[in-house]
Amino acid sequence: MPALPDKLTAYYRTARLRARRRKSAWNVLLLPICFGAWVGIWYALFRFVWAFHAAIYPDHRLADFWPRGVSLGSFALSFLMMFGPMLGAMALGFISGNCLVRLIRPARRAFDAEARGYASANFFDTTRDLFKVCVWVLPPGLAISLTAAFFLSSLR
């Protein structure tokens, strides 16, 4: 079994090869759409967690989140509450961005041409891989976030 540094080096090498073959201008459109979808989904998940928190603690207001002079315990719980769903939101955002850009026929053709000849680089394989990541990181992230929201009894 290869050591972690060897795995990281191999991943970095293949990532550089993937980046070199991505030459179409459509890749410039893909980045902001994927990152925009990520931020939007992350915000929606945080608002869901906040709604859960507000149902338990109705006197807490979002405007009072992370006030100046917050205690370490409250900061740690609110940090987990906010950043717990981040990785799952990233996977969902990238899936959404890929699907949205795929709806543009010239972009789809360009991405399909760039993926030809490279194993697991096509739309369906990458979407499946992102979905697997999402399945593994979103539920635990949401569980951590909701648990932190439950125990965050004071915003100070």
TORPA-701597 format. One line per field, with one value per atom (N, C-alpha, C): residue number from 0; residue in one letter; atom name; x, y, z. Coordinates in pm, 1 decimal. Layout:
i	c(NUM / ...) .
aa	c(A / ...) .
at	c(CA / ...) .
u	c(X / ...) .
v	c(Y / ...) .
w	c(Z / ...) .
This chain:
i	c(0 / 0 / 0 / 1 / 1 / 1 / 2 / 2 / 2 / 3 / 3 / 3 / 4 / 4 / 4 / 5 / 5 / 5 / 6 / 6 / 6 / 7 / 7 / 7 / 8 / 8 / 8 / 9 / 9 / 9 / 10 / 10 / 10 / 11 / 11 / 11 / 12 / 12 / 12 / 13 / 13 / 13 / 14 / 14 / 14 / 15 / 15 / 15 / 16 / 16 / 16 / 17 / 17 / 17 / 18 / 18 / 18 / 19 / 19 / 19 / 20 / 20 / 20 / 21 / 21 / 21 / 22 / 22 / 22 / 23 / 23 / 23 / 24 / 24 / 24 / 25 / 25 / 25 / 26 / 26 / 26 / 27 / 27 / 27 / 28 / 28 / 28 / 29 / 29 / 29 / 30 / 30 / 30 / 31 / 31 / 31 / 32 / 32 / 32 / 33 / 33 / 33 / 34 / 34 / 34 / 35 / 35 / 35 / 36 / 36 / 36 / 37 / 37 / 37 / 38 / 38 / 38 / 39 / 39 / 39 / 40 / 40 / 40 / 41 / 41 / 41 / 42 / 42 / 42 / 43 / 43 / 43 / 44 / 44 / 44 / 45 / 45 / 45 / 46 / 46 / 46 / 47 / 47 / 47 / 48 / 48 / 48 / 49 / 49 / 49 / 50 / 50 / 50 / 51 / 51 / 51 / 52 / 52 / 52 / 53 / 53 / 53 / 54 / 54 / 54 / 55 / 55 / 55 / 56 / 56 / 56 / 57 / 57 / 57 / 58 / 58 / 58 / 59 / 59 / 59 / 60 / 60 / 60 / 61 / 61 / 61 / 62 / 62 / 62 / 63 / 63 / 63 / 64 / 64 / 64 / 65 / 65 / 65 / 66 / 66 / 66 / 67 / 67 / 67 / 68 / 68 / 68 / 69 / 69 / 69 / 70 / 70 / 70 / 71 / 71 / 71 / 72 / 72 / 72 / 73 / 73 / 73 / 74 / 74 / 74 / 75 / 75 / 75 / 76 / 76 / 76 / 77 / 77 / 77 / 78 / 78 / 78 / 79 / 79 / 79 / 80 / 80 / 80 / 81 / 81 / 81 / 82 / 82 / 82 / 83 / 83 / 83 / 84 / 84 / 84 / 85 / 85 / 85 / 86 / 86 / 86 / 87 / 87 / 87 / 88 / 88 / 88 / 89 / 89 / 89 / 90 / 90 / 90 / 91 / 91 / 91 / 92 / 92 / 92 / 93 / 93 / 93 / 94 / 94 / 94 / 95 / 95 / 95 / 96 / 96 / 96 / 97 / 97 / 97 / 98 / 98 / 98 / 99 / 99 / 99 / 100 / 100 / 100 / 101 / 101 / 101 / 102 / 102 / 102 / 103 / 103 / 103 / 104 / 104 / 104 / 105 / 105 / 105 / 106 / 106 / 106 / 107 / 107 / 107 / 108 / 108 / 108 / 109 / 109 / 109 / 110 / 110 / 110 / 111 / 111 / 111 / 112 / 112 / 112 / 113 / 113 / 113 / 114 / 114 / 114 / 115 / 115 / 115 / 116 / 116 / 116 / 117 / 117 / 117 / 118 / 118 / 118 / 119 / 119 / 119 / 120 / 120 / 120 / 121 / 121 / 121 / 122 / 122 / 122 / 123 / 123 / 123 / 124 / 124 / 124 / 125 / 125 / 125 / 126 / 126 / 126 / 127 / 127 / 127 / 128 / 128 / 128 / 129 / 129 / 129 / 130 / 130 / 130 / 131 / 131 / 131 / 132 / 132 / 132 / 133 / 133 / 133 / 134 / 134 / 134 / 135 / 135 / 135 / 136 / 136 / 136 / 137 / 137 / 137 / 138 / 138 / 138 / 139 / 139 / 139 / 140 / 140 / 140 / 141 / 141 / 141 / 142 / 142 / 142 / 143 / 143 / 143 / 144 / 144 / 144 / 145 / 145 / 145 / 146 / 146 / 146 / 147 / 147 / 147 / 148 / 148 / 148 / 149 / 149 / 149 / 150 / 150 / 150 / 151 / 151 / 151 / 152 / 152 / 152 / 153 / 153 / 153 / 154 / 154 / 154 / 155 / 155 / 155) .
aa	c(M / M / M / P / P / P / A / A / A / L / L / L / P / P / P / D / D / D / K / K / K / L / L / L / T / T / T / A / A / A / Y / Y / Y / Y / Y / Y / R / R / R / T / T / T / A / A / A / R / R / R / L / L / L / R / R / R / A / A / A / R / R / R / R / R / R / R / R / R / K / K / K / S / S / S / A / A / A / W / W / W / N / N / N / V / V / V / L / L / L / L / L / L / L / L / L / P / P / P / I / I / I / C / C / C / F / F / F / G / G / G / A / A / A / W / W / W / V / V / V / G / G / G / I / I / I / W / W / W / Y / Y / Y / A / A / A / L / L / L / F / F / F / R / R / R / F / F / F / V / V / V / W / W / W / A / A / A / F / F / F / H / H / H / A / A / A / A / A / A / I / I / I / Y / Y / Y / P / P / P / D / D / D / H / H / H / R / R / R / L / L / L / A / A / A / D / D / D / F / F / F / W / W / W / P / P / P / R / R / R / G / G / G / V / V / V / S / S / S / L / L / L / G / G / G / S / S / S / F / F / F / A / A / A / L / L / L / S / S / S / F / F / F / L / L / L / M / M / M / M / M / M / F / F / F / G / G / G / P / P / P / M / M / M / L / L / L / G / G / G / A / A / A / M / M / M / A / A / A / L / L / L / G / G / G / F / F / F / I / I / I / S / S / S / G / G / G / N / N / N / C / C / C / L / L / L / V / V / V / R / R / R / L / L / L / I / I / I / R / R / R / P / P / P / A / A / A / R / R / R / R / R / R / A / A / A / F / F / F / D / D / D / A / A / A / E / E / E / A / A / A / R / R / R / G / G / G / Y / Y / Y / A / A / A / S / S / S / A / A / A / N / N / N / F / F / F / F / F / F / D / D / D / T / T / T / T / T / T / R / R / R / D / D / D / L / L / L / F / F / F / K / K / K / V / V / V / C / C / C / V / V / V / W / W / W / V / V / V / L / L / L / P / P / P / P / P / P / G / G / G / L / L / L / A / A / A / I / I / I / S / S / S / L / L / L / T / T / T / A / A / A / A / A / A / F / F / F / F / F / F / L / L / L / S / S / S / S / S / S / L / L / L / R / R / R) .
at	c(N / CA / C / N / CA / C / N / CA / C / N / CA / C / N / CA / C / N / CA / C / N / CA / C / N / CA / C / N / CA / C / N / CA / C / N / CA / C / N / CA / C / N / CA / C / N / CA / C / N / CA / C / N / CA / C / N / CA / C / N / CA / C / N / CA / C / N / CA / C / N / CA / C / N / CA / C / N / CA / C / N / CA / C / N / CA / C / N / CA / C / N / CA / C / N / CA / C / N / CA / C / N / CA / C / N / CA / C / N / CA / C / N / CA / C / N / CA / C / N / CA / C / N / CA / C / N / CA / C / N / CA / C / N / CA / C / N / CA / C / N / CA / C / N / CA / C / N / CA / C / N / CA / C / N / CA / C / N / CA / C / N / CA / C / N / CA / C / N / CA / C / N / CA / C / N / CA / C / N / CA / C / N / CA / C / N / CA / C / N / CA / C / N / CA / C / N / CA / C / N / CA / C / N / CA / C / N / CA / C / N / CA / C / N / CA / C / N / CA / C / N / CA / C / N / CA / C / N / CA / C / N / CA / C / N / CA / C / N / CA / C / N / CA / C / N / CA / C / N / CA / C / N / CA / C / N / CA / C / N / CA / C / N / CA / C / N / CA / C / N / CA / C / N / CA / C / N / CA / C / N / CA / C / N / CA / C / N / CA / C / N / CA / C / N / CA / C / N / CA / C / N / CA / C / N / CA / C / N / CA / C / N / CA / C / N / CA / C / N / CA / C / N / CA / C / N / CA / C / N / CA / C / N / CA / C / N / CA / C / N / CA / C / N / CA / C / N / CA / C / N / CA / C / N / CA / C / N / CA / C / N / CA / C / N / CA / C / N / CA / C / N / CA / C / N / CA / C / N / CA / C / N / CA / C / N / CA / C / N / CA / C / N / CA / C / N / CA / C / N / CA / C / N / CA / C / N / CA / C / N / CA / C / N / CA / C / N / CA / C / N / CA / C / N / CA / C / N / CA / C / N / CA / C / N / CA / C / N / CA / C / N / CA / C / N / CA / C / N / CA / C / N / CA / C / N / CA / C / N / CA / C / N / CA / C / N / CA / C / N / CA / C / N / CA / C / N / CA / C / N / CA / C / N / CA / C / N / CA / C / N / CA / C / N / CA / C / N / CA / C / N / CA / C / N / CA / C / N / CA / C / N / CA / C / N / CA / C / N / CA / C / N / CA / C / N / CA / C / N / CA / C / N / CA / C / N / CA / C / N / CA / C / N / CA / C) .
u	c(85.3 / 0.0 / 89.6 / 66.7 / 151.8 / 132.4 / 238.8 / 234.3 / 157.5 / 109.3 / 30.2 / 104.1 / 233.3 / 302.4 / 305.1 / 318.2 / 317.2 / 179.7 / 74.5 / -62.3 / -86.0 / -41.8 / -60.6 / 17.2 / 138.3 / 219.5 / 152.7 / 103.1 / 35.8 / -91.0 / -166.9 / -288.2 / -253.6 / -151.4 / -111.0 / -66.3 / 8.8 / 56.4 / -61.0 / -158.4 / -274.3 / -361.7 / -368.2 / -445.2 / -382.3 / -250.0 / -182.0 / -210.4 / -212.9 / -244.7 / -388.1 / -480.8 / -620.3 / -631.0 / -559.0 / -565.6 / -508.8 / -403.3 / -344.2 / -435.8 / -519.1 / -605.5 / -729.8 / -761.0 / -877.1 / -840.2 / -867.1 / -824.1 / -939.0 / -1060.0 / -1169.7 / -1209.1 / -1265.2 / -1310.1 / -1428.0 / -1493.2 / -1607.7 / -1565.2 / -1440.1 / -1391.0 / -1393.1 / -1380.8 / -1389.1 / -1531.2 / -1629.5 / -1769.3 / -1800.0 / -1737.8 / -1765.4 / -1726.2 / -1612.7 / -1565.9 / -1661.8 / -1701.7 / -1792.1 / -1928.9 / -1975.3 / -2105.1 / -2094.2 / -1988.3 / -1971.0 / -1951.8 / -1866.5 / -1843.1 / -1965.3 / -2037.5 / -2161.6 / -2266.0 / -2277.5 / -2371.9 / -2330.1 / -2199.2 / -2148.7 / -2187.6 / -2161.1 / -2192.2 / -2342.9 / -2422.2 / -2567.8 / -2621.5 / -2571.1 / -2616.7 / -2568.3 / -2446.6 / -2392.5 / -2477.6 / -2512.6 / -2597.2 / -2734.6 / -2792.5 / -2924.1 / -2916.2 / -2809.6 / -2794.1 / -2773.7 / -2696.3 / -2679.1 / -2812.6 / -2891.0 / -3022.1 / -3114.1 / -3103.8 / -3179.4 / -3137.2 / -3007.2 / -2955.4 / -2995.8 / -2990.8 / -3031.5 / -3180.3 / -3262.2 / -3406.2 / -3427.9 / -3351.3 / -3357.9 / -3317.3 / -3208.0 / -3160.4 / -3263.7 / -3320.7 / -3418.9 / -3547.2 / -3578.4 / -3696.1 / -3673.0 / -3550.0 / -3516.4 / -3496.2 / -3430.6 / -3400.6 / -3463.9 / -3593.4 / -3662.2 / -3614.6 / -3547.3 / -3500.1 / -3368.2 / -3302.8 / -3178.6 / -3210.2 / -3137.1 / -3152.6 / -3025.8 / -3041.3 / -2925.6 / -2834.8 / -2890.5 / -2810.3 / -2713.1 / -2741.1 / -2653.9 / -2552.0 / -2545.8 / -2452.9 / -2310.5 / -2218.8 / -2078.6 / -2061.1 / -2114.4 / -2096.0 / -1952.8 / -1917.9 / -1787.2 / -1779.3 / -1670.4 / -1652.9 / -1721.3 / -1750.8 / -1815.8 / -1723.4 / -1780.3 / -1699.9 / -1645.0 / -1539.8 / -1476.6 / -1573.5 / -1650.7 / -1746.4 / -1854.2 / -1909.0 / -2012.1 / -1953.4 / -1829.6 / -1765.9 / -1743.8 / -1695.4 / -1668.7 / -1797.4 / -1905.3 / -2032.0 / -2087.3 / -2080.0 / -2132.1 / -2045.0 / -1915.5 / -1826.0 / -1865.9 / -1887.7 / -1931.5 / -2067.4 / -2153.2 / -2286.8 / -2277.9 / -2185.5 / -2174.0 / -2094.7 / -1983.6 / -1893.2 / -1912.9 / -2001.5 / -2028.8 / -2073.3 / -2167.4 / -2214.7 / -2132.6 / -2017.7 / -1941.9 / -1895.2 / -1835.1 / -1783.0 / -1894.9 / -2003.3 / -2117.6 / -2177.3 / -2182.6 / -2232.9 / -2141.0 / -2011.1 / -1916.7 / -1943.1 / -1959.4 / -1985.9 / -2117.3 / -2221.6 / -2350.7 / -2340.5 / -2265.3 / -2247.2 / -2175.3 / -2072.6 / -1999.6 / -2083.5 / -2163.8 / -2256.3 / -2355.4 / -2412.3 / -2509.8 / -2447.2 / -2327.5 / -2259.1 / -2229.9 / -2180.9 / -2154.7 / -2282.6 / -2391.5 / -2519.5 / -2570.4 / -2557.7 / -2604.9 / -2525.2 / -2393.4 / -2311.2 / -2331.8 / -2361.0 / -2385.6 / -2510.2 / -2600.7 / -2720.9 / -2688.8 / -2571.2 / -2527.9 / -2459.0 / -2522.3 / -2475.8 / -2329.9 / -2283.8 / -2141.9 / -2045.6 / -2084.4 / -1999.1 / -1992.5 / -2106.4 / -2110.7 / -2017.8 / -2023.4 / -1937.2 / -1788.8 / -1755.5 / -1615.6 / -1567.2 / -1648.4 / -1608.2 / -1597.8 / -1689.6 / -1682.6 / -1556.5 / -1520.3 / -1398.4 / -1274.0 / -1272.8 / -1158.5 / -1145.6 / -1257.2 / -1255.6 / -1220.8 / -1232.0 / -1204.0 / -1061.2 / -1050.2 / -917.6 / -865.6 / -942.4 / -899.9 / -1001.8 / -954.5 / -1043.4 / -1109.1 / -1236.7 / -1315.8 / -1318.8 / -1300.4 / -1303.5 / -1433.3 / -1521.6 / -1645.0 / -1745.3 / -1849.4 / -1948.8 / -2010.1 / -2048.3 / -2119.1 / -2027.9 / -1904.2 / -1810.8 / -1777.0 / -1750.9 / -1717.1 / -1837.1 / -1955.8 / -2076.0 / -2099.5 / -2080.0 / -2093.9 / -1993.6 / -1869.5 / -1767.0 / -1799.8 / -1847.1 / -1888.0 / -2006.7 / -2097.5 / -2212.5 / -2167.5 / -2069.9 / -2016.9 / -1955.2 / -1881.2 / -1823.5 / -1934.5 / -2036.9 / -2149.9 / -2217.9 / -2238.7 / -2303.9 / -2220.4 / -2088.7 / -2001.4 / -1982.3 / -1986.6 / -1954.4 / -2074.5 / -2182.0 / -2295.1 / -2370.8 / -2409.9 / -2482.8 / -2405.7 / -2276.3 / -2205.5 / -2188.9 / -2165.7 / -2152.6 / -2279.7 / -2392.5 / -2520.9 / -2548.2 / -2511.7 / -2530.7 / -2448.7 / -2325.3 / -2239.4 / -2299.1 / -2343.1 / -2399.6 / -2527.6 / -2616.0 / -2741.6 / -2717.2 / -2619.4 / -2584.6 / -2530.0 / -2442.3 / -2389.3 / -2501.2 / -2595.1 / -2708.0 / -2794.2 / -2807.7 / -2886.1 / -2818.6 / -2687.7 / -2616.8 / -2574.9 / -2592.1 / -2556.1 / -2664.8 / -2659.0 / -2764.8 / -2743.8 / -2620.9 / -2592.7 / -2508.1 / -2543.8 / -2465.1 / -2348.8 / -2340.8 / -2232.7 / -2123.4) .
v	c(-118.1 / 0.0 / 124.0 / 218.3 / 337.3 / 427.0 / 493.7 / 585.9 / 711.6 / 784.6 / 904.8 / 1007.8 / 1035.5 / 1131.3 / 1087.3 / 955.5 / 905.1 / 924.6 / 902.0 / 922.0 / 1068.4 / 1156.3 / 1299.7 / 1346.5 / 1295.9 / 1331.5 / 1282.7 / 1160.0 / 1105.5 / 1184.4 / 1220.5 / 1298.4 / 1434.4 / 1499.1 / 1629.9 / 1621.4 / 1517.2 / 1499.0 / 1482.3 / 1397.4 / 1378.8 / 1503.6 / 1577.2 / 1703.0 / 1803.4 / 1809.5 / 1899.4 / 1857.6 / 1726.5 / 1678.4 / 1714.8 / 1699.2 / 1736.3 / 1885.4 / 1965.0 / 2110.1 / 2150.6 / 2082.0 / 2116.1 / 2087.4 / 1985.3 / 1952.0 / 2040.4 / 2109.0 / 2198.0 / 2331.9 / 2343.0 / 2461.9 / 2548.1 / 2497.2 / 2574.5 / 2691.1 / 2792.1 / 2910.0 / 2877.1 / 2766.5 / 2727.8 / 2697.9 / 2663.1 / 2638.7 / 2766.6 / 2881.1 / 3008.7 / 3028.9 / 2983.8 / 2993.6 / 2891.3 / 2774.8 / 2667.4 / 2705.2 / 2769.8 / 2803.2 / 2892.4 / 3007.6 / 3090.5 / 3026.8 / 2948.2 / 2882.5 / 2777.0 / 2697.1 / 2594.6 / 2658.7 / 2759.4 / 2824.0 / 2902.2 / 2962.5 / 3030.5 / 2933.7 / 2818.9 / 2716.6 / 2665.0 / 2647.3 / 2602.2 / 2700.8 / 2828.5 / 2929.6 / 2936.3 / 2928.8 / 2932.9 / 2813.7 / 2695.7 / 2576.3 / 2579.3 / 2624.2 / 2635.7 / 2732.5 / 2846.1 / 2944.0 / 2883.7 / 2812.7 / 2749.8 / 2645.9 / 2567.3 / 2467.7 / 2536.0 / 2644.5 / 2717.5 / 2775.4 / 2829.0 / 2883.9 / 2773.6 / 2653.7 / 2539.1 / 2507.5 / 2503.7 / 2475.9 / 2588.4 / 2712.9 / 2825.3 / 2816.5 / 2776.2 / 2760.8 / 2654.0 / 2545.2 / 2442.8 / 2502.6 / 2578.2 / 2642.1 / 2740.9 / 2821.1 / 2921.8 / 2857.3 / 2738.3 / 2668.4 / 2623.9 / 2591.2 / 2549.4 / 2670.7 / 2772.2 / 2894.9 / 3014.6 / 3037.0 / 3141.6 / 3284.0 / 3305.1 / 3439.8 / 3473.8 / 3376.6 / 3403.6 / 3461.3 / 3564.7 / 3629.3 / 3610.7 / 3596.5 / 3578.3 / 3701.2 / 3817.9 / 3940.0 / 3935.7 / 3852.8 / 3841.2 / 3728.1 / 3666.2 / 3554.9 / 3608.8 / 3547.4 / 3586.2 / 3731.0 / 3766.1 / 3903.7 / 3926.3 / 4050.7 / 4086.1 / 4033.7 / 3968.8 / 3916.8 / 3783.2 / 3706.9 / 3576.8 / 3482.3 / 3398.0 / 3302.9 / 3194.7 / 3128.2 / 3024.2 / 2908.8 / 2868.0 / 2759.3 / 2793.1 / 2913.4 / 2956.3 / 2971.6 / 3023.2 / 3037.3 / 2900.7 / 2804.1 / 2670.2 / 2605.8 / 2614.3 / 2555.1 / 2626.6 / 2759.2 / 2832.8 / 2809.5 / 2790.5 / 2757.5 / 2623.9 / 2522.2 / 2391.6 / 2401.3 / 2484.2 / 2503.0 / 2561.1 / 2653.4 / 2719.3 / 2637.6 / 2577.1 / 2512.4 / 2361.4 / 2302.9 / 2159.6 / 2115.9 / 2185.2 / 2140.7 / 2191.6 / 2255.7 / 2319.1 / 2221.4 / 2109.1 / 2016.2 / 1950.1 / 1915.2 / 1858.4 / 1959.5 / 2085.5 / 2191.8 / 2210.9 / 2192.7 / 2205.8 / 2098.2 / 1975.4 / 1866.8 / 1891.3 / 1930.0 / 1959.1 / 2077.8 / 2178.6 / 2296.0 / 2262.0 / 2177.5 / 2138.8 / 2048.9 / 1963.3 / 1881.7 / 1973.6 / 2068.1 / 2160.7 / 2244.6 / 2296.1 / 2377.2 / 2297.8 / 2175.2 / 2089.9 / 2064.0 / 2037.1 / 2010.7 / 2135.1 / 2252.2 / 2375.9 / 2407.5 / 2395.7 / 2426.5 / 2320.7 / 2198.6 / 2091.2 / 2119.7 / 2199.7 / 2235.5 / 2322.3 / 2384.0 / 2467.4 / 2375.4 / 2356.6 / 2257.1 / 2277.0 / 2397.8 / 2411.2 / 2378.0 / 2411.6 / 2379.0 / 2228.1 / 2162.8 / 2017.2 / 1952.0 / 1998.9 / 1942.8 / 1963.9 / 2084.6 / 2114.7 / 2027.5 / 2011.2 / 1929.5 / 1781.7 / 1736.3 / 1596.4 / 1571.8 / 1668.6 / 1654.2 / 1654.1 / 1738.7 / 1743.7 / 1615.2 / 1547.9 / 1426.7 / 1301.5 / 1306.9 / 1188.5 / 1140.3 / 1010.5 / 951.1 / 952.6 / 1007.0 / 1011.8 / 935.2 / 836.1 / 752.7 / 835.0 / 815.1 / 878.6 / 1030.4 / 1086.5 / 1231.8 / 1281.1 / 1189.3 / 1232.9 / 1283.3 / 1345.1 / 1407.6 / 1308.6 / 1193.6 / 1098.5 / 1041.5 / 1011.0 / 958.5 / 1064.5 / 1186.0 / 1290.2 / 1325.1 / 1327.1 / 1354.3 / 1242.3 / 1118.8 / 1006.2 / 1015.8 / 1051.3 / 1063.3 / 1177.1 / 1289.4 / 1400.1 / 1359.7 / 1282.0 / 1235.1 / 1143.6 / 1057.8 / 971.1 / 1053.9 / 1155.8 / 1245.2 / 1309.4 / 1355.8 / 1420.8 / 1326.1 / 1202.8 / 1104.2 / 1077.7 / 1083.6 / 1056.8 / 1177.7 / 1300.0 / 1416.1 / 1499.6 / 1501.6 / 1586.9 / 1537.7 / 1410.5 / 1368.6 / 1389.9 / 1350.6 / 1378.5 / 1528.6 / 1604.4 / 1749.6 / 1811.8 / 1769.9 / 1821.6 / 1774.6 / 1650.7 / 1599.7 / 1680.7 / 1710.1 / 1792.0 / 1931.0 / 1987.7 / 2122.3 / 2129.1 / 2032.7 / 2032.1 / 2004.0 / 1919.0 / 1893.0 / 2019.6 / 2088.9 / 2214.7 / 2316.9 / 2322.1 / 2414.4 / 2381.8 / 2255.6 / 2214.2 / 2257.8 / 2244.2 / 2274.0 / 2420.9 / 2500.9 / 2642.7 / 2719.6 / 2715.8 / 2778.6 / 2928.0 / 2974.9 / 3117.8 / 3165.1 / 3277.0 / 3334.4 / 3417.9 / 3436.4 / 3515.7 / 3429.4) .
w	c(0.0 / 0.0 / 0.0 / -93.4 / -101.6 / 21.0 / 59.1 / 171.9 / 132.8 / 232.7 / 207.8 / 122.0 / 148.1 / 59.9 / -85.8 / -108.3 / -246.0 / -310.1 / -232.0 / -283.0 / -316.1 / -226.7 / -250.3 / -372.8 / -387.7 / -504.4 / -632.9 / -631.6 / -749.8 / -780.5 / -676.8 / -699.4 / -758.9 / -703.5 / -753.6 / -898.8 / -931.5 / -1069.5 / -1165.9 / -1129.4 / -1218.0 / -1222.1 / -1112.3 / -1113.1 / -1208.9 / -1211.8 / -1306.1 / -1450.7 / -1476.4 / -1611.6 / -1649.1 / -1554.7 / -1580.9 / -1610.0 / -1533.9 / -1552.8 / -1688.7 / -1734.4 / -1863.3 / -1980.5 / -1968.3 / -2082.1 / -2085.3 / -1977.1 / -1970.7 / -2034.3 / -2162.0 / -2235.3 / -2287.0 / -2284.6 / -2343.9 / -2252.8 / -2313.9 / -2239.2 / -2148.4 / -2171.9 / -2088.5 / -1945.3 / -1926.2 / -1791.0 / -1706.8 / -1773.4 / -1701.5 / -1647.7 / -1720.1 / -1675.5 / -1566.4 / -1575.3 / -1480.4 / -1337.3 / -1320.2 / -1185.4 / -1107.6 / -1159.5 / -1078.2 / -1055.4 / -1150.3 / -1131.2 / -1021.1 / -1024.0 / -919.5 / -782.4 / -774.8 / -645.5 / -598.9 / -690.9 / -654.1 / -601.8 / -666.9 / -619.5 / -482.6 / -462.8 / -332.7 / -222.3 / -244.1 / -142.9 / -118.6 / -224.8 / -210.4 / -131.4 / -160.8 / -88.8 / 55.4 / 77.5 / 213.1 / 295.2 / 235.1 / 303.2 / 336.0 / 240.3 / 263.3 / 375.6 / 378.1 / 485.0 / 619.8 / 622.4 / 747.6 / 795.0 / 704.1 / 742.6 / 794.4 / 738.4 / 788.9 / 932.3 / 955.7 / 1090.5 / 1184.9 / 1136.4 / 1221.0 / 1255.7 / 1160.9 / 1188.3 / 1295.8 / 1290.4 / 1394.2 / 1529.4 / 1529.6 / 1652.4 / 1706.4 / 1618.5 / 1660.4 / 1712.3 / 1664.3 / 1716.4 / 1860.7 / 1893.2 / 2029.2 / 2120.6 / 2068.6 / 2144.6 / 2072.2 / 2090.6 / 2013.8 / 2043.2 / 2155.5 / 2186.9 / 2116.2 / 2051.3 / 1978.1 / 1841.0 / 1806.2 / 1675.1 / 1593.9 / 1466.2 / 1378.5 / 1382.5 / 1404.6 / 1411.9 / 1530.2 / 1629.4 / 1746.6 / 1733.8 / 1617.3 / 1594.6 / 1591.1 / 1661.0 / 1673.7 / 1716.8 / 1834.1 / 1881.8 / 1929.2 / 1945.5 / 1999.0 / 2142.6 / 2178.5 / 2313.1 / 2338.7 / 2233.4 / 2248.6 / 2325.5 / 2410.5 / 2487.5 / 2395.0 / 2441.0 / 2360.1 / 2331.7 / 2431.9 / 2413.1 / 2311.6 / 2323.3 / 2227.5 / 2087.8 / 2080.9 / 1950.2 / 1885.6 / 1964.3 / 1909.8 / 1858.1 / 1936.3 / 1891.8 / 1769.7 / 1769.0 / 1653.1 / 1529.6 / 1550.5 / 1439.2 / 1377.2 / 1462.5 / 1412.8 / 1344.5 / 1400.3 / 1343.8 / 1202.4 / 1184.4 / 1055.3 / 954.0 / 997.2 / 902.6 / 891.6 / 971.4 / 961.7 / 823.1 / 760.9 / 628.7 / 510.6 / 536.9 / 429.6 / 321.4 / 359.2 / 257.9 / 177.9 / 245.1 / 173.2 / 77.2 / 120.7 / 33.5 / -86.8 / -64.9 / -176.3 / -280.9 / -236.8 / -331.2 / -405.5 / -331.5 / -396.6 / -491.9 / -452.7 / -538.5 / -667.3 / -657.8 / -777.4 / -867.1 / -807.0 / -887.0 / -958.0 / -885.3 / -943.4 / -1054.0 / -1028.9 / -1129.7 / -1255.2 / -1237.8 / -1354.6 / -1433.9 / -1363.1 / -1431.1 / -1503.6 / -1439.3 / -1502.7 / -1629.7 / -1620.8 / -1739.4 / -1846.5 / -1806.6 / -1903.9 / -1988.0 / -1936.5 / -2012.8 / -2133.9 / -2134.0 / -2247.3 / -2347.6 / -2461.3 / -2559.7 / -2602.6 / -2637.6 / -2676.3 / -2561.6 / -2440.0 / -2324.8 / -2306.0 / -2320.2 / -2306.9 / -2409.3 / -2533.0 / -2637.4 / -2604.4 / -2556.8 / -2523.7 / -2407.7 / -2304.7 / -2190.0 / -2227.1 / -2309.9 / -2354.1 / -2436.9 / -2520.7 / -2602.1 / -2513.1 / -2409.4 / -2318.5 / -2237.2 / -2211.2 / -2128.2 / -2206.9 / -2341.6 / -2423.2 / -2401.5 / -2377.3 / -2361.3 / -2218.3 / -2126.1 / -1986.4 / -1902.2 / -1831.7 / -1751.0 / -1641.0 / -1621.3 / -1514.3 / -1522.9 / -1640.9 / -1654.9 / -1717.5 / -1757.3 / -1821.8 / -1717.6 / -1764.0 / -1677.5 / -1578.8 / -1627.4 / -1541.6 / -1432.4 / -1467.2 / -1366.3 / -1261.1 / -1305.0 / -1207.6 / -1120.2 / -1178.5 / -1099.2 / -999.2 / -1041.1 / -949.2 / -834.9 / -867.0 / -763.4 / -666.3 / -718.5 / -631.3 / -544.2 / -601.1 / -523.4 / -410.0 / -437.2 / -332.5 / -219.4 / -256.6 / -155.5 / -74.3 / -143.4 / -76.5 / 22.1 / -18.3 / 68.1 / 193.3 / 180.2 / 294.0 / 384.5 / 330.9 / 415.4 / 456.7 / 378.8 / 415.0 / 538.5 / 548.5 / 668.6 / 799.4 / 806.9 / 931.7 / 957.8 / 851.5 / 868.1 / 920.3 / 865.5 / 915.3 / 1057.8 / 1088.6 / 1224.7 / 1324.3 / 1289.5 / 1376.2 / 1392.3 / 1281.7 / 1282.9 / 1365.8 / 1348.7 / 1424.6 / 1572.7 / 1602.5 / 1742.9 / 1808.0 / 1737.8 / 1790.6 / 1808.5 / 1713.3 / 1724.1 / 1845.8 / 1876.1 / 1991.8 / 2122.9 / 2129.9 / 2253.7 / 2267.9 / 2165.7 / 2172.1 / 2245.8 / 2376.8 / 2457.5 / 2476.4 / 2453.9 / 2469.3 / 2350.7 / 2296.6 / 2187.2 / 2240.0 / 2367.4 / 2430.4 / 2476.6) .
